[in-house]
């Protein structure tokens, strides 16, 4: 019985971690090109509301996911233009994107008659495999009880890992993020590569946000503040924690999910724990790990040119 | 005017490499190429006009947003102005919203000026609210009003400063990324505040109230809203602190060193400025300002530790204000007042059938637009026609 609870809590952690995996892997790609986009929270919200709207209109969660990703990518273009071409401080524009995304998503959610907020979704993502698969002992629920987006996110992580470290384009990406002047001298388009990866990061964050409305909550709401509830910020932090490696980000996101659902799990096990204190635990552990890692690590794994605008004239 | 900016944006977005390269390859066709070059330090008038254009541009974009939502932007803007300044009551609401925003704006300004990207004003504000409320409940009843107010403010400032050390010490000793630590500390501070009221029967909670969990109300001697009719006494403090910070940044050694480190860390190291001490002291000042914001907010608005009423992104908005004010403490006063006006009109817009969220959207557009304007202040785009001779 305890085993069952353990496995169920892992399954929940995978589902809860999927928005983080999608948005975080996108942010890994963005940051590998040397652009820091703190606006993940804002991009996720844009993806969440437009994805929900598109699904309500088309009755297809796949359309919703794609629309969410596309609108968040378009939204991330603001950051790309400001940070890459206009050399504005990336922390400031990132925060700008969060505020703008919070306001815009809420504004969009209030539009229409009935408002997007009150529309019933046209359908949400359902598990892929038939129920009989879930009953396999141990790995059954862990591997086969998920909806398609979870498998897509696994594929995305594998693809990103392969792309960054095993392809020529990935090498170019790392070069641009590490030493843009040399990459430029070698004939790479620094701005072009950065633009593409900011947009990819935006699309991934939008898909992560759409997953919230199309599966995790199966609804759009913002009465208690933004429905992402800080997930975008956590994705940014997990990227650093994972050392800019997609597969480590996947692990970090799920570990974060397990710790976040610990209060729920312990209650199922019959323990009486203060849930409000347990809610702090994942953040406290992340903080401690970050401090511990930086205290023991010799050198940072961050792309050397992260958050630094590049321009030729100032050699 | 707005149209010009938009087209320049697109052009500069495309320019840097592709076009230069084609011109190097000796194209026969007549080509126009753009290059971005640094502008000599521009005059005040140019800077002022550029930023004013950016603000106007932001409100034009906001207007388009309203048009897209089938509202008349002129009606909405008129309603906004009257809801923010149109009556004594409106002005009082605006000024009340201004106080905490100026304080968090100053907190962010001090940190950003040194190149410390602290996102932690939000959590430091909660810490200040917790510490300030504790002092008010503990000492407020036994002290005369001026002394009680002073004690609470010192407690709030200290709590904020101490909370900031959780980010500054790892940064100073190990170089731990302060964006990450301050973000996590925000969530932790929020969790602690929620625990104190919703998760436990703590000293801060009203034990006589058996209904929905609420905070214990602070004694009258510690309230700041009783002195002036139009604004709370916290606003006087906020204005005073803005003047002090402006003076400190411009006229003291500490402020000078902070600005040097902000412009070039290498220069600061070369000049023998101790980064460790500087990081810890700047974070402490920033945290104290955010802590005071939390204390003042409890003393003049919530009168108790009420997590739902306190966690409304005041610290986060401070980042917007500091950035729009271009990290100038005196401009923080102006921008804080305007943002206070903007945020206080949200609810009144629903009468016009406009989503109150539009004020947050406009806030974001203003930030992005003013940030973009800095490009036109620091650089200019040179248009050259090349390849004409070859054809």
Interface residues (C-beta under 8 A of the other chain):
Chain A: X38 X42 X78 X80 X81 X82 X84 X85 X86 X87 X88 X89 X91 X92 X93 X95 X96 X97 X98 X99 X100 X101 X102 X103 X104 X106 X107 X109 X110 X111 X184 X189 X190 X191 X192 X195 X222 X230 X233 X236 X237 X240 X241 X274 X275 X276 X277 X279 X280 X283 X284 X286 X287 X290 X291 X294 X295 X300 X311 X312 X313 X314
Chain B: X9 X10 X12 X13 X15 X16 X17 X18 X35 X36 X37 X38 X65 X69 X117 X119 X166 X170 X173 X174 X175 X176 X177 X179 X180 X181 X183 X184 X185 X187 X188 X191 X192 X194 X195 X198 X199 X200 X316 X317 X319 X320 X323 X355 X357 X358 X359 X360 X361 X362 X363 X364 X365 X367 X368 X371 X372 X374 X375 X378 X379
